[in-house]
Amino acid sequence: MEENILNQELIASRLSEEEEEFHHLNNPADGIKPIIKKYLGVPNNVVQTGNKFYFSDGDAKVEVVVVTDEIIRVRLAPHSVFLDEFSYAVPKLEQKAIVFALTEDDNEFCVSTTVINCHIQKKDFFISFSDRQNHVTSSDAVPMHWEENVKFGGYYVFCTKTCHSEESFFGLGDKPTEFNLRGKRLKNWNTDAYSFAWNQDPLYRSIPFYISLNEGIAHGIFFDNTFKAHFDFGAEDPTKTSFWADGGELQYYYIHGPHMMDVVKSYHILTGTHPMPPLWALGYHQCRWSYYPESKVKKIANSFRENKIPCDGIYLDIDYMDGYRCFTWNRKYFPDPKKMIRELAADGFKTVVIIDPGIRVDDNYSVFKEGKQNKYFCRRCDDYFMEGHVWPGRCQFPDFTNPEVREWWAGLFDELVQMGVAGVWNDMNEPAVFGAGTFPDDVRHQYDGHRGSHRKAHNIYGMQMVRATYEGLRKIMKNKRPFTITRAGYSGVQRFSSVWTGDNVASWEHLKLGNIQCQRLSVSGISFCGTDIGGFSGEPDGELFTRWVQMGTFSPFMRAHSAGDTKEREPWSFGEPYTTINRKFIELRYRLLPYLYSAFWEHHRYGFPILRPVVMHEQEELSNHFRQDEFTYGDKILICPVLGPGQAARTVYLPKGKWYYFWTNEIIEGGKEVTVPTPLDTMPIFIKAGSVIPEYPVMQYVGEKEIEEVKLNVYYSDYEVNSFLFEDYGETFAYEQDIYLEKKFVVKGKPNKLTIQQSMEGLYTPRYENYEFNIIGLPFKPIRVMADNKEVKDFTINKDKSLKLKLRKNFAQLVID
């Protein structure tokens, strides 16, 4: 009894204590803390699991992952719960570093590879990176931080790093601004930006990857976050650079150089490279909104052949469709599309058609009917279908983040391929919606099982659309390489498509912008890029169009394109002398196709960008950080477009070494600026000494005639230079089974001797038998020519002192003395 009373008194006492601790409030909200930014505290423990290291401040957790010797990933979980491991940009995160270690002292934890160190400071959770000489290349200015998003859940996530006084920044896709991004504040949110202006931001693509260059050392940051993201390169505070996003995880890769080229190559290890394009895709393409009816398409094609201007691709814009319904034909304009495509193909033209994501709401339209029955279209949060107006009128939109939808979409191309369509152009896939701009935030996406709203999926929508397109074409075309082009994309889109810079304007300013944008895209992982030659909107004069053709000749993707409310602009549209000059440069494009194709192979296999700004060649020169006109095409040909009207001469910077002026073969010492004449029929082109530049005969289209021999233009140098030539079938995937030939030429010059060595790798055998050598710049008069220890008697020395001879394609060594 006494024990029972004692227990009751004890319970009452505890209840009284609990009531004192828990006070009921008239307004419960008074006890809620305000939402503010929260910062990492003090790291108090670390746990290692294989190549992953987890640091915690007791609440938040930071994951440090060793990927390669040069790449370390950092990831933040505000309350120690990481999201599932998934990325559209990085399809598979492979651990390639073998040697790495964790060390600790009183001040820091340090995760090290054989190349870099990741320091986690104990007093404040600052993260920094250094090289093996302990030179700090990147360091936090404040700890990583976050802020709760009340409306949507999740967090805004922030990272701020120290910005040095002479630090420069490059990359981030095709932002229409100066090449060096120092002092800029930019945003990633794919946007339909018709007739965009200088400094307009954002545009069509979101590439959250940039390269920092400071004290001659380069590193990269890849902020793999698909939400609306922001970058500040010392704009708000010149001592800080920041990147942040409206949701998702704070997840970034530190990519060490020390050279810019090393950074880009490592970025390609993460996100992939372009597959080898069909060779015809590197020819000249002609497009307009729109060429119709069929008689107009044929007239354009015939005019190319009559004017003897090479062309490989003709594009059909939205007017080829029945009421703008994708995968249909307007039989009034194109009564027999299969016959038309076959006739175009017989004359050497590949047909490329546009396909947009908006599917017209129409129960009599099979594509809509299938999508509706299978629930393939995007839905809003309350389960209504997402609808918006685009070209066909009221439309619904496939959820390309759903693998089942991608497979369905891929199969829709079967009929187009059976008709003979060779390429597909995906447009309006930011996604664009008339009036609204894009989808509402509450649209839901399957996201390959990782579900999310449109806030998460917006920036990858276009990439997943062109992925479905590419994978469908590849499957249907069997062993033939598809050609795809997309307007919108995210990091990794290069695995599926080429791009162009969007709806530009016929102005000298946009010619200059296009030059910068293509260089920026190339160092941002997307080498297969170009501009709408001549400008999409507005009216160029003959001079502007011709200067644009000249620049486009040295763009990896070369296409003229214009809006329907403008005058026609084909290469002959402006009369003479423009027609002749345009023909001359388009022919030069075709002559240099084996060089461009080889540069593509170097990109695909080794991760080299095709267009390389001058700063990539000489990053230690501070003045080069601000050069944006000159670039190299591959690594052997330097180009400087003429970017203003009536320009009779222009100044060009040549990197160190010796360079040959293409038009005269004059040799010039580099490391300085030179002034060259620029009459309308030329532009500054320089060839690096020691180069072997392969050349094809001029053709009206790729494959018009059999290659009987390949011309090798060899430019003498007094130091050793390597060149490459890649050959394969040009249209199949046999190169994936080593059915290709990678040839390496080593040129070594001495005052009285030139040696050229050739080595080969691969299983392909080209059908031609001979090389025609054109050896330029010999400083001595040749007396003897030996090929594989046998004397060659048949050679000629021309008035310009160039040496010409023919050799069998499989020679190993050529010696001239």
FIRO-145539 format. One record per residue (C-alpha): residue number from 1; x, y, z. Coordinates in steps of 0.05 Angstrom, whole numbers, plus 32768, in hexadecimal, padded with zeros to 4 digits. Example, Ala and Ser with C-alpha at 12.3 -4.5 7.8 and 13.67 -1.06 7.14 Angstrom:
! residues 2
  miti     X     Y     Z
     1  80F6  7FA6  809C
     2  8111  7FEB  808F
! end
This chain:
! residues 817
  miti     X     Y     Z
     1  8000  8000  8000
     2  8037  8030  8014
     3  805E  801B  7FD6
     4  8022  802A  7FAA
     5  801A  8070  7FC9
     6  8064  807C  7FBF
     7  8060  806A  7F75
     8  8024  8098  7F6B
     9  804A  80D2  7F8C
    10  8086  80C4  7F60
    11  805B  80C4  7F21
    12  8039  8105  7F37
    13  807D  8125  7F44
    14  8097  8112  7EFE
    15  8057  812B  7EDD
    16  805F  816D  7F03
    17  80A8  8172  7EEA
    18  8094  8164  7EA2
    19  805D  8198  7EA5
    20  8090  81CB  7EBE
    21  80BC  81BB  7E82
    22  8084  81BA  7E4E
    23  805B  81F9  7E4D
    24  801C  81FD  7E22
    25  801C  823E  7DFB
    26  7FE0  8263  7DE0
    27  8007  826C  7D9F
    28  8030  822D  7D90
    29  8055  8251  7D58
    30  8079  827D  7D8B
    31  80A7  8242  7D9A
    32  80BE  8237  7D52
    33  8103  8252  7D42
    34  8109  8280  7D05
    35  8124  8261  7CC5
    36  816A  827B  7CB9
    37  81A8  8264  7C95
    38  81CC  822E  7CBC
    39  8217  8222  7CB7
    40  8241  81E5  7CC3
    41  825B  81E2  7D0B
    42  829A  81C0  7D24
    43  82AA  817C  7D07
    44  82B0  814D  7D41
    45  82B7  8108  7D21
    46  82C7  80E4  7CE0
    47  82B3  80A0  7CC6
    48  82D4  807F  7C89
    49  82AF  804F  7C5B
    50  82DC  803B  7C21
    51  82EA  807A  7BF8
    52  82B5  80A2  7C1E
    53  82C2  80CB  7C5C
    54  828A  80E6  7C87
    55  8296  8123  7CB4
    56  8261  813A  7CE6
    57  8255  8175  7D14
    58  8222  814D  7D3B
    59  81E7  8161  7D0F
    60  81FE  816E  7CC8
    61  822A  813E  7CA1
    62  825C  8148  7C68
    63  8271  8111  7C39
    64  82B4  8114  7C17
    65  82BD  80E2  7BDF
    66  82FE  80D3  7BBC
    67  82ED  80C7  7B73
    68  832F  80CB  7B4E
    69  8374  80E6  7B60
    70  835C  812A  7B47
    71  8312  812A  7B5A
    72  82F2  812D  7B9F
    73  82A7  8134  7BAA
    74  828A  815A  7BE5
    75  8242  8150  7BFC
    76  821B  8170  7C35
    77  81DF  8153  7C5C
    78  81C4  8189  7C8B
    79  81A6  8155  7CBB
    80  81D4  811B  7CA9
    81  81A3  80FB  7C78
    82  81BE  80F9  7C31
    83  8192  80F3  7BF4
    84  8197  80B4  7BC9
    85  81D6  80B1  7B9E
    86  81BD  80C5  7B59
    87  81D3  80F4  7B22
    88  81BF  80FE  7AD9
    89  8201  8121  7ACD
    90  822D  80EA  7AEB
    91  820F  80A8  7AD5
    92  8240  807F  7AFE
    93  826F  8098  7B34
    94  82AB  806B  7B2E
    95  82E2  806B  7B62
    96  8323  806F  7B3B
    97  8353  8086  7B70
    98  8378  804C  7B90
    99  83A4  8070  7BC2
   100  8383  809F  7BF3
   101  8386  80AB  7C3E
   102  8369  80D1  7C79
   103  8397  80F5  7CA9
   104  8387  8120  7CE6
   105  83AC  8153  7D10
   106  8396  8187  7D44
   107  837D  81B7  7D0E
   108  835E  818D  7CD7
   109  834A  814D  7CB7
   110  8369  8141  7C72
   111  8353  8111  7C3B
   112  838C  8108  7C09
   113  8398  80E8  7BC6
   114  83D9  80E5  7BA0
   115  83C8  8129  7B80
   116  839C  8152  7BAF
   117  8388  815D  7BF7
   118  8344  816D  7C14
   119  834A  8192  7C57
   120  8311  8195  7C89
   121  8322  81C9  7CBE
   122  830F  81B5  7D04
   123  8300  81F9  7D21
   124  82CB  820E  7CEE
   125  82BE  81D6  7CBA
   126  82DF  81FE  7C82
   127  82F1  81D1  7C47
   128  832C  81E0  7C1B
   129  8355  81BC  7BE6
   130  83A0  81BD  7BD8
   131  83D1  819B  7BA9
   132  840A  816E  7BBD
   133  8436  81AB  7BC8
   134  8402  81C2  7BFB
   135  83EF  81FD  7BD0
   136  83A7  820E  7BE2
   137  837D  8214  7BA3
   138  8336  8218  7BBF
   139  831D  822A  7C05
   140  82DB  8239  7C26
   141  82CF  8282  7C3A
   142  8297  826C  7C69
   143  827F  8226  7C7C
   144  824C  8205  7C4E
   145  8207  821A  7C62
   146  81BD  820F  7C55
   147  8178  822C  7C61
   148  8137  8205  7C67
   149  8105  820F  7C2F
   150  80C1  8214  7C50
   151  8098  8214  7C11
   152  80B6  81D7  7BEF
   153  80DE  81B2  7C24
   154  8127  81A5  7C20
   155  815C  81DB  7C22
   156  817C  8214  7BFD
   157  81C5  8200  7BFD
   158  8202  822E  7BFB
   159  824D  822A  7BF2
   160  827B  8266  7BF4
   161  82C5  8264  7BE3
   162  82FE  8296  7BE6
   163  8307  82BE  7BA6
   164  834E  82D7  7B99
   165  835E  831A  7B7A
   166  8377  82FE  7B38
   167  834C  82BF  7B35
   168  8327  82B3  7AF3
   169  82EB  8288  7AE5
   170  82D5  8263  7AA5
   171  829F  8233  7A90
   172  8255  822E  7AA6
   173  823C  821E  7A60
   174  822A  8252  7A2D
   175  821E  8290  7A57
   176  8219  82CD  7A27
   177  824E  82F7  7A49
   178  8299  8300  7A4B
   179  82C1  82BF  7A4A
   180  82E0  82CD  7A8E
   181  82A7  82CB  7AC0
   182  82CB  82F2  7AF7
   183  829B  8326  7B15
   184  825D  8303  7AF9
   185  821F  82EA  7B1E
   186  81FB  82B4  7AF5
   187  81C1  8284  7AFA
   188  81B2  823E  7AE0
   189  8169  8235  7ACB
   190  815D  821C  7A85
   191  8137  8254  7A60
   192  811B  8260  7A1B
   193  8141  82A0  7A0C
   194  812B  82B8  79C7
   195  815A  82ED  79AA
   196  8182  82EE  79EB
   197  81AF  8329  79F9
   198  81F6  8332  7A13
   199  81F7  8323  7A5E
   200  81B1  8305  7A5C
   201  81AD  82CC  7A8D
   202  8197  8295  7A92
   203  8195  8273  7A4D
   204  8184  822E  7A34
   205  81B5  8202  7A59
   206  81CB  81F7  7AA1
   207  8214  81E0  7AA7
   208  8228  81E9  7AF0
   209  8272  81DF  7AE4
   210  82A7  8214  7AE6
   211  82F3  8219  7AE4
   212  831B  8245  7B13
   213  8360  825E  7AFF
   214  838C  827E  7B33
   215  83D7  8285  7B3A
   216  83DF  825A  7AFB
   217  83B9  821F  7B19
   218  8375  8208  7B02
   219  833F  81E2  7B26
   220  82F6  81D5  7B17
   221  82B5  81D4  7B3F
   222  827B  81AA  7B26
   223  823D  81BA  7B50
   224  8212  817E  7B3E
   225  81CE  819B  7B51
   226  8193  819E  7B21
   227  816B  81D3  7B46
   228  816E  821C  7B33
   229  81B6  822D  7B44
   230  81DD  826D  7B4C
   231  8226  8280  7B44
   232  8249  82BE  7B5D
   233  8291  82C8  7B44
   234  82A5  8302  7B71
   235  826A  832E  7B5C
   236  824C  833D  7BA0
   237  828D  8338  7BC6
   238  82CF  8336  7B9E
   239  82EE  830A  7BD4
   240  82B9  82D3  7BCE
   241  829E  82A4  7B99
   242  825E  827E  7BA9
   243  822F  824B  7B8C
   244  81EB  8238  7BA7
   245  81AA  8217  7B94
   246  8160  821C  7BA4
   247  815C  81D3  7BB9
   248  817D  818F  7BB6
   249  81C0  817E  7BD5
   250  81FF  81A7  7BDB
   251  8229  8177  7BB2
   252  8266  818D  7B8C
   253  82A4  816E  7B6D
   254  82E8  818F  7B76
   255  8310  8180  7B37
   256  835A  818E  7B39
   257  8384  81A4  7AFD
   258  83B8  81C0  7B00
   259  83A9  81D0  7AB7
   260  8364  81E4  7A9C
   261  8369  81AA  7A6B
   262  8371  817A  7AA6
   263  8333  8196  7AC7
   264  8308  818E  7A88
   265  8322  8147  7A7C
   266  8310  8134  7AC4
   267  82CC  8154  7ABD
   268  82C1  8127  7A81
   269  82D4  80EA  7AAB
   270  8297  80FC  7AD6
   271  8264  8112  7AA2
   272  827B  80EF  7A62
   273  828D  8107  7A1C
   274  8269  810C  79DA
   275  8264  80CB  79B4
   276  8285  80CD  7970
   277  8255  80F1  7941
   278  8245  80D7  78FB
   279  8277  80F8  78CD
   280  823F  811A  78A5
   281  822A  813F  78E5
   282  826B  8166  78E1
   283  825A  8182  789C
   284  8234  81C2  788D
   285  81E9  81C2  78A0
   286  81B2  81EF  7887
   287  8174  81FF  78B0
   288  813A  8231  78B1
   289  80F9  8239  78D5
   290  80DF  821D  78A7
   291  80F0  81FD  7864
   292  80AC  81E7  7847
   293  808B  81CD  781D
   294  80B3  8193  77FE
   295  80C1  81BC  77C0
   296  80E4  81F1  77EA
   297  810F  81BD  780D
   298  8124  81A0  77CA
   299  8132  81E5  77AE
   300  8161  81F4  77E8
   301  8184  81B1  77DE
   302  818B  81BB  7793
   303  81A7  8201  779E
   304  81DF  81E5  77C9
   305  81F3  81B5  7793
   306  81EB  81E8  775A
   307  8216  821A  7780
   308  8248  81E3  7792
   309  8245  81F5  77DC
   310  824E  81B7  7808
   311  8215  81A5  7836
   312  8202  8166  785C
   313  81C4  8176  7885
   314  8180  8195  7876
   315  8152  81A3  78B2
   316  8107  81A2  78B6
   317  80EA  81D0  78EB
   318  80A5  81CA  790B
   319  807E  81D8  78CA
   320  808B  8192  78B0
   321  805B  8177  78E4
   322  800F  816F  78E1
   323  7FF7  81A8  790E
   324  803B  81A8  7932
   325  802C  8161  794C
   326  806E  813E  7959
   327  807C  80FE  7930
   328  804A  8112  78FA
   329  8050  8130  78B4
   330  8029  8167  7892
   331  8014  8140  7854
   332  8000  8181  7830
   333  8047  819B  7834
   334  8069  8156  7832
   335  803D  8124  780E
   336  8072  80ED  780C
   337  80A7  80FC  7840
   338  80CA  80B9  7838
   339  80D3  80C5  77EE
   340  80EC  810C  77FA
   341  811E  80F5  782F
   342  8136  80BE  7800
   343  8141  80EF  77C7
   344  8166  8120  77F5
   345  8192  80E6  780D
   346  81A1  80D4  77C5
   347  81BC  811A  77BC
   348  81E6  8116  77FC
   349  81B8  8139  782D
   350  81A6  811E  7872
   351  8162  8133  788D
   352  815D  814C  78D4
   353  8119  8159  78F3
   354  8103  8180  7930
   355  80DE  815F  796A
   356  80C3  8187  79A5
   357  80AB  816D  79E9
   358  8065  818B  79E6
   359  8031  8156  79D0
   360  7FEF  8172  79B8
   361  7FB2  8160  79E2
   362  7F8B  813A  79AD
   363  7F6B  80F6  79B8
   364  7F6F  80E8  796E
   365  7FBB  80F1  796F
   366  7FDD  80AE  797D
   367  8019  80CA  79A3
   368  7FEC  80F0  79D3
   369  7FBD  80B5  79DA
   370  7FF6  8086  79ED
   371  8014  80B7  7A1D
   372  7FD2  80C4  7A3E
   373  7FBF  807A  7A45
   374  8003  8069  7A64
   375  8005  80A8  7A90
   376  8047  80BD  7A70
   377  8039  8108  7A75
   378  804F  8135  7AAE
   379  801D  8143  7AE6
   380  8015  817B  7B17
   381  8014  8171  7B63
   382  7FC8  8166  7B66
   383  7FCD  8131  7B2F
   384  7FB4  815C  7AF5
   385  7FDC  8156  7AB5
   386  800C  818F  7AA8
   387  7FF2  81B4  7A6C
   388  800E  81F0  7A47
   389  800C  8211  7A03
   390  8044  8209  79D1
   391  8044  8203  7985
   392  800D  81CE  797E
   393  7FDF  81F3  79AF
   394  7FCB  81D2  79F0
   395  7FFF  819D  7A01
   396  8014  816B  7A35
   397  805D  8159  7A40
   398  807F  8115  7A4A
   399  80A4  810A  7A8B
   400  80E9  80FA  7A6D
   401  8104  80ED  7AB4
   402  80DC  80AB  7AB3
   403  8104  8073  7A91
   404  80C3  8053  7A78
   405  80B0  8094  7A56
   406  80F5  809B  7A37
   407  80EF  8055  7A1B
   408  80AA  8066  79FE
   409  80C4  80A7  79E0
   410  8100  8083  79C3
   411  80D3  8053  799D
   412  80AB  808C  797E
   413  80E5  809B  794E
   414  80DE  8059  7929
   415  80B3  8074  78F1
   416  80DF  80B1  78E6
   417  811D  8085  78E2
   418  80FA  8055  78B2
   419  80EB  8092  7886
   420  8135  80A2  7885
   421  813B  80DA  78B8
   422  8184  80DE  78CC
   423  8183  810E  7907
   424  8154  812D  793A
   425  8154  8173  7957
   426  8134  817B  799C
   427  811B  81C2  79A8
   428  80EF  81E6  79DB
   429  8108  81B6  7A11
   430  811D  81E6  7A48
   431  80E0  81D7  7A4C
   432  80C1  8215  7A2C
   433  8076  8225  7A34
   434  8056  8261  7A12
   435  803F  8296  7A44
   436  8057  8270  7A81
   437  80A1  826A  7A6E
   438  80A6  8223  7A88
   439  8083  81EF  7AB4
   440  8068  8203  7AF9
   441  8093  81EF  7B34
   442  8060  81BC  7B4D
   443  8064  818F  7B10
   444  807B  814A  7B27
   445  80B1  811F  7B07
   446  80C2  80D6  7B10
   447  810D  80E7  7B0D
   448  8123  809F  7B02
   449  8103  808A  7B43
   450  811D  80C5  7B6C
   451  80DE  80EF  7B63
   452  80DE  813A  7B64
   453  80BB  8179  7B50
   454  80CA  81A2  7B13
   455  80F9  81CC  7B3E
   456  8126  818F  7B3E
   457  8119  8175  7AF8
   458  8116  81B6  7ACF
   459  815F  81BB  7ABD
   460  8165  8172  7AA8
   461  8123  816D  7A82
   462  8142  817D  7A3E
   463  817E  8150  7A4A
   464  8151  8115  7A5A
   465  8127  8124  7A1C
   466  8163  8122  79EE
   467  817D  80E5  7A13
   468  813D  80C1  7A02
   469  8143  80DA  79BA
   470  818B  80C4  79B3
   471  8180  8080  79D3
   472  8143  8074  79A7
   473  8168  8086  7967
   474  81A4  805D  797A
   475  8179  801F  7986
   476  814F  8028  7946
   477  818A  803A  791A
   478  81AE  7FFD  7934
   479  81F8  8008  7925
   480  81F1  804D  7906
   481  8203  808A  7930
   482  81C9  80B9  793E
   483  81D0  8104  7939
   484  81AB  812D  796D
   485  81AA  8176  7980
   486  8189  8195  79BD
   487  817A  81DB  79D4
   488  8177  81CC  7A1F
   489  81A6  81A3  7A49
   490  81CB  8196  7A8A
   491  8210  817C  7A9A
   492  8219  8139  7A76
   493  81EB  814B  7A3C
   494  8229  8141  7A10
   495  821F  80F5  7A16
   496  81E0  80FC  79EC
   497  81E2  8139  79C0
   498  8201  8175  799F
   499  81E8  81BC  79AF
   500  81E2  8200  7990
   501  81E0  8243  79B4
   502  8196  824F  79A7
   503  816E  8288  7989
   504  81A4  82BC  797D
   505  81A1  82FD  7956
   506  81BF  8313  7913
   507  81F0  8345  7930
   508  823B  834F  7937
   509  8232  834C  7983
   510  8213  8306  797C
   511  824B  82EF  794F
   512  827B  8303  7986
   513  824E  82E2  79BA
   514  824A  82A2  7992
   515  8296  829D  7990
   516  829A  82A3  79DC
   517  825F  8274  79E8
   518  827B  823C  79BE
   519  82BE  8240  79E2
   520  829B  8241  7A25
   521  826F  8205  7A13
   522  82AD  81DF  79FD
   523  82D2  81E9  7A3F
   524  8291  81D9  7A63
   525  828E  8192  7A47
   526  8264  819F  7A08
   527  8293  81A0  79CD
   528  8260  8190  7996
   529  8244  81D6  7993
   530  8236  820E  7962
   531  820C  824C  7956
   532  81D4  825E  7925
   533  8200  8279  78EE
   534  81E7  82BD  78D8
   535  81BB  82C5  7915
   536  8176  82A7  7921
   537  8150  82E9  7925
   538  815F  832B  7901
   539  817F  8337  78BE
   540  81CA  8330  78B2
   541  81EC  8351  7877
   542  821A  832A  7849
   543  8259  833D  7870
   544  823D  8326  78B4
   545  8223  82E4  7897
   546  8265  82D6  7875
   547  828E  82E5  78B3
   548  825E  82B6  78D9
   549  8269  827F  78A6
   550  82B4  8288  78B1
   551  82AD  8280  78FC
   552  827C  8246  78F3
   553  82AE  8222  78C8
   554  82D5  8218  7908
   555  829B  8206  7935
   556  8293  81BC  7944
   557  824A  81C2  792F
   558  823D  81EC  78F0
   559  81F6  8201  78E0
   560  81D5  823E  78C2
   561  818F  824A  78DE
   562  815D  8283  78DC
   563  8117  8296  78F1
   564  80DC  8294  78C1
   565  80D0  82DF  78C3
   566  8116  82EF  78A7
   567  8132  82EF  7861
   568  814F  82AD  784A
   569  8198  82A3  785A
   570  81BA  826C  7835
   571  8204  8273  7823
   572  81F1  8290  77DE
   573  81BA  82C0  77F8
   574  81E5  82FE  77F7
   575  8203  82F7  77B2
   576  824C  8303  77A0
   577  8281  8308  77BB
   578  8260  82E7  77F8
   579  824A  82A7  77D5
   580  8291  8298  77BD
   581  82AF  82A7  7802
   582  827B  827D  7826
   583  8289  8243  77F6
   584  82D4  824A  7803
   585  82CC  8243  784E
   586  8298  820C  784D
   587  82C7  81E6  781E
   588  82FF  81F2  7850
   589  82D1  81D3  7885
   590  82CC  8194  785B
   591  8316  8192  784B
   592  8325  8194  7896
   593  82F1  815F  78A9
   594  8325  8129  78BA
   595  8346  815B  78E9
   596  8304  816C  790C
   597  82F0  8123  790F
   598  8333  8113  792F
   599  8329  814B  7962
   600  82E6  812C  7971
   601  8308  80EA  797F
   602  8338  810C  79AF
   603  82FC  8129  79D2
   604  82D5  80E8  79D4
   605  830E  80BC  79EB
   606  833A  80EB  7A13
   607  830B  8123  7A29
   608  832D  815D  7A05
   609  8300  8197  79F2
   610  82FD  81A5  79A7
   611  82FF  81F1  79AD
   612  8335  820A  79DC
   613  833A  8252  79F2
   614  837F  8271  79F4
   615  837F  8270  7A41
   616  837C  8224  7A3E
   617  83BE  8224  7A18
   618  83E1  8257  7A44
   619  83BD  825E  7A86
   620  83FA  827A  7AAA
   621  83F4  82BB  7A81
   622  83C4  82E8  7AA5
   623  83B3  8311  7A67
   624  8399  82D0  7A46
   625  8363  82CC  7A7B
   626  833F  8303  7A56
   627  834A  82EE  7A0E
   628  8309  82D5  79EF
   629  830F  82DD  79A4
   630  8346  82AB  7993
   631  833F  8260  799D
   632  835D  8221  7981
   633  8335  81EE  7959
   634  8351  81AE  7975
   635  8397  81C0  798C
   636  83B8  81CE  7949
   637  838F  8204  7926
   638  8388  8249  7945
   639  834B  8273  7930
   640  833A  82BB  793B
   641  82F7  82CE  791C
   642  82EC  8313  7900
   643  82B6  832F  792E
   644  82AA  8376  7914
   645  8292  8396  78D3
   646  82C4  83B2  78A1
   647  82FF  8396  78C7
   648  833B  8398  7898
   649  836D  837C  78CB
   650  836C  8360  7911
   651  839A  8350  794A
   652  83A3  8307  795E
   653  83C9  82EA  7998
   654  83F3  82AC  7988
   655  8406  827E  79C2
   656  8450  826E  79CB
   657  8470  8243  7995
   658  8472  824B  7949
   659  8434  8255  791F
   660  8427  8254  78D3
   661  83F7  8287  78B6
   662  83C7  8259  7890
   663  83BD  8284  7852
   664  8407  8292  7843
   665  842E  825E  786C
   666  8456  8297  788B
   667  8474  827E  78CD
   668  846C  82AB  790A
   669  8489  82A5  7950
   670  8451  82A2  7985
   671  844C  82BE  79CC
   672  8435  8301  79B1
   673  83FF  8326  798B
   674  8403  832D  793F
   675  83D9  8356  790F
   676  83BF  8334  78D1
   677  8397  834E  7896
   678  834E  8338  7895
   679  832F  8345  7851
   680  82E9  8326  784C
   681  8302  82E6  782B
   682  8332  82D4  7864
   683  8333  82CE  78AF
   684  836E  82C3  78DE
   685  8380  8279  78DD
   686  83C3  8260  78F8
   687  83E0  8219  78F9
   688  840D  8202  7931
   689  8453  81F0  791A
   690  845F  81A6  7919
   691  8417  8196  790A
   692  83FE  8160  78DA
   693  83BB  8179  78C0
   694  8395  8143  7899
   695  836A  815A  785F
   696  8334  813B  7834
   697  8322  8150  77ED
   698  82E7  8180  77E9
   699  82A5  815C  77E4
   700  825E  8175  77DE
   701  824B  8147  7817
   702  826C  8113  7843
   703  8274  80D2  781C
   704  8268  80F2  77D8
   705  82A6  80CE  77BD
   706  82D8  809C  77D4
   707  8315  80B8  77F8
   708  834E  80A3  77CA
   709  8385  80C3  77F3
   710  838C  80EF  7831
   711  83B5  812E  782D
   712  83E3  813A  7868
   713  83F9  8183  7871
   714  8438  8181  789C
   715  8451  81C2  78BA
   716  849B  81C0  78CB
   717  84B2  81CE  7912
   718  84F5  81CA  7934
   719  84D6  81A8  7971
   720  84AE  8167  7979
   721  8463  816A  796E
   722  842E  8132  796F
   723  83F1  8131  7942
   724  83B7  80FF  793C
   725  838B  80E5  7905
   726  834E  80BC  7916
   727  832B  8091  78E1
   728  82F1  8061  78E3
   729  82B0  8052  78BD
   730  8294  8096  78CF
   731  824D  8080  78DD
   732  824D  8040  7908
   733  825D  802E  7950
   734  8294  7FFE  793A
   735  82C7  802D  795B
   736  82AC  8014  799E
   737  82C9  7FD0  798B
   738  830C  7FEE  7978
   739  82FA  7FEF  792E
   740  831E  8031  7922
   741  8364  804B  7913
   742  8386  807E  793F
   743  83C4  8097  791D
   744  83FA  80BE  7940
   745  842B  80E9  791A
   746  846A  8101  793C
   747  848E  813B  7918
   748  84D6  814B  792C
   749  84FD  8181  7908
   750  8546  8193  7907
   751  856A  81C9  78DE
   752  8579  8198  78A6
   753  8548  815F  78B3
   754  84FF  814F  78BE
   755  84E5  810D  78D9
   756  849C  80F8  78D8
   757  8489  80B8  78FD
   758  8446  8095  78FA
   759  8429  8062  792B
   760  83E3  8043  792B
   761  83B1  8025  795B
   762  8370  8002  794A
   763  8352  7FCF  791A
   764  8335  7FFA  78E1
   765  8352  7FFA  789B
   766  8343  8038  7870
   767  8336  802A  7827
   768  8367  805E  780B
   769  83AF  804A  7802
   770  83D9  8089  7800
   771  83E8  80CA  7823
   772  83F8  8109  77FC
   773  842B  8130  7825
   774  842F  817B  7823
   775  846A  818F  784E
   776  846D  81D9  785E
   777  84A3  8205  787B
   778  84E2  81DB  7872
   779  851E  8207  7883
   780  854B  81DF  7855
   781  854B  81C7  780E
   782  853B  817B  780F
   783  856E  814E  77EE
   784  8555  810A  7803
   785  8513  80EC  7819
   786  8511  80A9  783C
   787  84D2  8081  784F
   788  84DD  8045  787B
   789  8527  8043  7866
   790  8516  8044  781B
   791  8525  8081  77F1
   792  84EA  80A6  77D2
   793  84FE  80C3  778F
   794  84BB  80E1  777B
   795  84B2  8123  779F
   796  84AC  816B  778A
   797  84BF  81AE  77A8
   798  848F  81E6  7797
   799  849C  8230  778F
   800  8484  823C  77D6
   801  84BA  820A  77EC
   802  8486  81D7  7802
   803  8497  818F  77F6
   804  8465  815F  77D7
   805  8468  8114  77D4
   806  843C  80D6  77DA
   807  8445  809B  780A
   808  8421  805C  781C
   809  83F2  8067  7857
   810  8415  8035  7884
   811  845A  8054  7884
   812  847E  8056  78C8
   813  84B3  808B  78BD
   814  84C0  80C2  788B
   815  8504  80E6  788D
   816  8513  8124  7863
   817  8559  8141  7862
! end
